[in-house]
Amino acid sequence: MALKKASKTKIIGKFQTHKKDTGSPQVQVGITTKRIDQVTKHLKEHKKDNSARRGLLAMVAKRRKLLTYLKMNDPKQYDKLIKGLKMDK
């Protein structure tokens, strides 16, 4: 269930902070959010897939940690990212 290269490139382009940025917290949160959406869709169809459910919980925890880090270190970027991903605070 990995992201396709085109969609990953689109996410990176939207959230990168400079031209060669592929690993900043903003980019990682964007990619993780897209993967969370994919796994959530998968789990709606396959309700008993517990390994996917476990992976989903791990991704949500990773995203929460990245968002907490970003909120503490760069609140302006955090607010921009939340608005860009259409997430609630």
N, C-alpha and C positions, 0 to 999 in steps of 0.2 A: 504494500500500500504506500509506496514511496511517491513523492511528488514528481510530476513530470518536469523535465528541464525547463520547458517554456513557462510554466506557471511559477516555478521557483525563481527564474530570472526576472519575471514580472514583479514578484514580491520584493526581491532584492532591490530592483530599480526604484520601487516606491518608497522604501524605508532606509536606503543607504545614506550615510552621512557624508561620504566622499566617493570619488569615482571607483576606487578599488575595494570598497567596504563590502565584506561578505560575512563578517562575524560579530558585528556590533550587537548589543542587546536588542536594539530596535529590529534588526533584520532577523535575529533568532526568534523573537516573539512573533513576528509576522509569519515566518515559516511554520513555527509550532502551532499557531492558531489555525493555519490552513490544514495542517495534518489532523488537528483535533476535530475540525469540521468533517473531514473525510472519515475518520474512525467513528464519529458519532453517527453519521449517515449509515455506515456499515453495521453498527450495532442496532440500529432501528430495524434492520432487516434480519440480522442474525443475533437474536436476543441471548442465546446461550453461549456465545463465543467469549468465554471468560479470559482467555489470553489477550484478546483485543481489549477487553475491558480493563485489564491490569495495565496494559500499555497506555491506554487513554488516561488512567489516573496518574501514571508517571509523567506523561506529557503535560497534564494540567498542573502538576506540582512544579515541574521545571519552568513552565511559563510564569507561574505565580512568583517563583524565586527571582526570575529575570525582571519581572515588573516591579517587585519590591526594590531590587538593586537600582533600577532606573529611576524610580520615584525618589529614592534617597539621594542619588548623585546628580540627577539632572531632571528636576520637576517639569521644566518646559518641554523637554523631549517626551517625557512621560505623558503629559496632557495631549501633545500632538499625536502621539502613537495611539492613545485611547480613542481619540476622535477619528483617526485614520482607519482603525479597525472596527469602529462602531461598537465598542464595548462599553458597558456601564462601569462606573467606578465602584 
